[in-house]
């Protein structure tokens, strides 16, 4: 087996132990003579997996009793619309702090929903008018953020996968303090990268395919208060209360996706929990950003240091031609997924939880060698 060093942004690398466990159980799950994918989602064999995944998530994050855990379909993209559909009402306003491409997409869907419901959206844009090269190079500092106390909620993206900016990466750019206004966060690309007080969020959601599992599942942690306040005049399938009441089994969920999330969560617990995970992630980030900063004549990070992501490291080389050569040479050494998003170009290394320090060290060593040779 010749596995690649996988820096893809999503779907992304999964921990080898989680994959090996799936391989061992693939044809005969728990002695049942069937794959987990063949079991009824209402049968006791699958129910045990479902419950274990929820319990592991509660344990790892310390999710309080005030919050529910959901496994939904449609990904974070559906959540962009589903959140305002549930929470916004006529005459209300929601606040969006936009510092990247996914925040823009969430904003666009929220505006569409707001226009249907007679509500409005207030926007604080931290990249508008800066030009493509400098667009979205930071997350807002606390002094930048003015929360409207009358807002129905405040939405952020905790980590912007495309632009490589992240809240709370070094401590100087913490999550906004929103007071009585529920804070809602798209955490798709940095969910479970470190411990956090998840109870401070009214709702946090994450498409699984970046940091916690395969595609096809979105994990939602939502306060019971928001569930209870949710609208009842939208289709049942889109109401959060429907899925809470049915324990995410209202319709057939992505059973194999949730099974794989269970495997990943079990692996994280085995590492020693999220404190150990954070230590590993910070070590990886220091090594990779160290290689960038040590070669300023060749590598350049467009992101302000206080906002640099520890999940998606983006950087540029002197010319697009050198970037293409860099990607091609890295691929020859078994490294894939380094091409930056098509909207911004450059290089992007996604160093999620499953990316080992050895992978990152290999990339950083290659970067040092490449810079010297050119």
Secondary structure, 3 states (H helix, E strand, C coil): CCCCEECCCCCCCCCHHHHHHHHHHCCCHHHCCCCHHHCCCCCHHHHHHHHHHHHHHHHHHCCCCCEEEEEECCHHHHHHHHHHHHHCCCCCEEEEEECCHHHHHHHHHHHHHHHHHCCEEEEEECCCCCCCCCCCCCCCCHHHCCCCCCCCCEEEECEECCCCEECCCCCCCCCCCCCCCCEEEECCCCCCCCCCCHHHCCEEEEECCCCCCCCCCEEEEEEHHHHHHCCCCCCHHHCHHHHHHCCCCCCCCCHHHHHHHHHHHHHHHHHCCHHHHHHHHHHHHHHHHHHHHCCCCCCECCCCHHHECCCEEEEECCCHHHHHHHHHHHHHCCEECCECCCCCCCEEEECCCCCCHHHHHHHHHHHHHHHHHC
